[in-house]
Amino acid sequence: MRAVVITDFDTEPVLTDLPVPEPGPGEVLVRLAAAGVNPFDWKVIGGAMRGAVDHAFPLVLGSDGAGTVERTGAGVAAFTFGDRVFGPFMDVEHGRGSYAEYAIAKASKLARLPDDLPFDLAAAMPTACAAAYTFVEGTGVGPGQTLLVNGASGGVGQAAVQLAAAQGVHVIATTDSGTAAYLRDLGAAETVDFTAAPTAEQVRDTHPDGVDAVVDLVSADDQIEAIALLLKPNGVIVSSNGSLGDELLAAHGLRGANLYANMTPATLAFLAEAVEAGQLRVRIDHRAPLEEAAAALERLKEGQARGKTVLEL
Ligand SMILES: NC(=O)c1ccc[n+]([C@@H]2O[C@H](COP(=O)([O-])OP(=O)(O)OC[C@H]3O[C@@H](n4cnc5c(N)ncnc54)[C@H](OP(=O)(O)O)[C@@H]3O)[C@@H](O)[C@H]2O)c1
């Protein structure tokens, strides 16, 4: 099968030919129709999980994918040949990922794909939409409260804006001027052009009493303090990038946490229903064939993501 692999950390992803893997007990072999590309994929190349978990090389890149069940391993009763499924496929310990014609997933991690939901949209969803869901829920923000989504113009941010706005939350979304109208259409009550002036200054000007919650998708460790200080007393901030330190939170008496996407099948099924019902829009802003995976990753890394990137198989 065709697959995109790295042969070591910090090497160029290359298209290669690998044997189709066999599903073990509790596993499902999926014939992928589309793979979603996430910033985490290029972070894995750079060794984001090095030291924390073993990596097997050649390592097939990619977490997210959608396709049809080809074969099931022993003990899998929930899925059968031809079922439409989507979910996370990354397993660096076994060198497995979704940038391939076939990929293995744990049956316990896969979600069923509704008939009307196309594979490309489904492949774009798992990490970004589940992260947005985890982060918005993690803030505990409710109707009438104010949430700043810092990094709203990207894949996670767009979903976070919609999920929060649907609950009656007043969403402030950071973006460049070109995507502001789209984010307001998704439900943002206000937009802040992060290219015009520092976001913290702009939000402080319009919300001198602060905001109730922040979902921060962009700030590094040395940038997040200015954003965190926008919180009202008892407000809460979550970071997608592990940027919140205990010292920072304690120094200012803030509540917050570094959170990670909780991609359960139940959450994925909920999100798929929302997409199918038109309540959650997933914008694919770049499509590429598998052989152009390296260029697609580079494009995402360089910025200008205004939605999701999908590899078509
Ligand atoms: N913890 C987890 O489980 C988890 C899950 C998913 C994602 N993440 C992380 O969360 C981050 C966002 O993911 P994503 O998939 O949404 O990425 P993405 O699609 O690349 O979107 C990031 C967006 O943020 C914008 N941005 C860059 N600098 C900004 C700034 N200073 N202020 C406001 N916006 C800015 C980018 O615009 P430009 O392109 O113009 O720079 C881009 O539109 C990534 O670092 C990702 O690795 C973590």
The ligand as a Tripos MOL2 file, in Angstrom:
@<TRIPOS>MOLECULE
LIG
   48    52     1     0     0
SMALL
NO_CHARGES

@<TRIPOS>ATOM
      1 N1         -3.8920   19.7310   23.0470 N.am      1 LIG1
      2 C1         -4.5030   19.0980   22.0500 C.2       1 LIG1
      3 O1         -5.0810   18.0070   22.1970 O.2       1 LIG1
      4 C2         -4.5610   19.7610   20.7240 C.ar      1 LIG1
      5 C3         -5.5120   19.3530   19.7750 C.ar      1 LIG1
      6 C4         -5.5860   20.0450   18.5640 C.ar      1 LIG1
      7 C5         -4.7090   21.0990   18.3180 C.ar      1 LIG1
      8 N2         -3.7810   21.4300   19.2320 N.ar      1 LIG1
      9 C6         -2.8570   22.5580   19.0040 C.3       1 LIG1
     10 O2         -3.6430   23.7410   18.9660 O.3       1 LIG1
     11 C7         -3.0860   24.6460   18.0160 C.3       1 LIG1
     12 C8         -4.1520   25.0580   17.0070 C.3       1 LIG1
     13 O3         -4.5010   23.9300   16.2200 O.3       1 LIG1
     14 P1         -5.2570   24.1160   14.8280 P.3       1 LIG1
     15 O4         -5.4230   22.7690   14.2440 O.co2     1 LIG1
     16 O5         -6.4430   24.9860   14.9810 O.co2     1 LIG1
     17 O6         -4.1200   24.9380   14.0120 O.3       1 LIG1
     18 P2         -4.2850   25.7970   12.6820 P.3       1 LIG1
     19 O7         -5.4050   25.2370   11.8600 O.co2     1 LIG1
     20 O8         -2.9220   25.9190   12.1280 O.co2     1 LIG1
     21 O9         -4.8070   27.2360   13.2090 O.3       1 LIG1
     22 C9         -4.0710   28.1280   13.9680 C.3       1 LIG1
     23 C10        -4.6260   29.5030   13.6490 C.3       1 LIG1
     24 O10        -4.1450   30.4550   14.6060 O.3       1 LIG1
     25 C11        -3.7570   31.6300   13.9040 C.3       1 LIG1
     26 N3         -2.7500   32.3950   14.6510 N.ar      1 LIG1
     27 C12        -1.4000   32.3310   14.5650 C.ar      1 LIG1
     28 N4         -0.8230   33.1980   15.4140 N.ar      1 LIG1
     29 C13        -1.8320   33.8310   16.0370 C.ar      1 LIG1
     30 C14        -1.8770   34.8340   17.0170 C.ar      1 LIG1
     31 N5         -0.7610   35.3760   17.5290 N.pl3     1 LIG1
     32 N6         -3.0730   35.2480   17.4530 N.ar      1 LIG1
     33 C15        -4.2050   34.7170   16.9680 C.ar      1 LIG1
     34 N7         -4.2390   33.7550   16.0260 N.ar      1 LIG1
     35 C16        -3.0510   33.3220   15.5620 C.ar      1 LIG1
     36 C17        -3.2020   31.0930   12.6110 C.3       1 LIG1
     37 O11        -3.1270   32.1460   11.6590 O.3       1 LIG1
     38 P3         -1.8230   32.2840   10.6820 P.3       1 LIG1
     39 O12        -1.8700   31.0840    9.8310 O.co2     1 LIG1
     40 O13        -2.0400   33.5610    9.9580 O.co2     1 LIG1
     41 O14        -0.5940   32.2740   11.5510 O.co2     1 LIG1
     42 C18        -4.2110   30.0000   12.2700 C.3       1 LIG1
     43 O15        -5.3400   30.5080   11.5900 O.3       1 LIG1
     44 C19        -1.8780   23.9380   17.3870 C.3       1 LIG1
     45 O16        -0.7060   24.3410   18.0640 O.3       1 LIG1
     46 C20        -2.1690   22.4740   17.6670 C.3       1 LIG1
     47 O17        -1.0040   21.6730   17.7010 O.3       1 LIG1
     48 C21        -3.6710   20.7930   20.4340 C.ar      1 LIG1
@<TRIPOS>BOND
     1     1     2 1
     2     2     3 2
     3     2     4 1
     4     4     5 ar
     5     4    48 ar
     6     5     6 ar
     7     6     7 ar
     8     7     8 ar
     9     8     9 1
    10     8    48 ar
    11     9    10 1
    12     9    46 1
    13    10    11 1
    14    11    12 1
    15    11    44 1
    16    12    13 1
    17    13    14 1
    18    14    15 2
    19    14    16 1
    20    14    17 1
    21    17    18 1
    22    18    19 2
    23    18    20 1
    24    18    21 1
    25    21    22 1
    26    22    23 1
    27    23    24 1
    28    23    42 1
    29    24    25 1
    30    25    26 1
    31    25    36 1
    32    26    27 ar
    33    26    35 ar
    34    27    28 ar
    35    28    29 ar
    36    29    30 ar
    37    29    35 ar
    38    30    31 1
    39    30    32 ar
    40    32    33 ar
    41    33    34 ar
    42    34    35 ar
    43    36    37 1
    44    36    42 1
    45    37    38 1
    46    38    39 2
    47    38    40 1
    48    38    41 1
    49    42    43 1
    50    44    45 1
    51    44    46 1
    52    46    47 1
@<TRIPOS>SUBSTRUCTURE
     1 LIG1         1 GROUP 0 **** ****
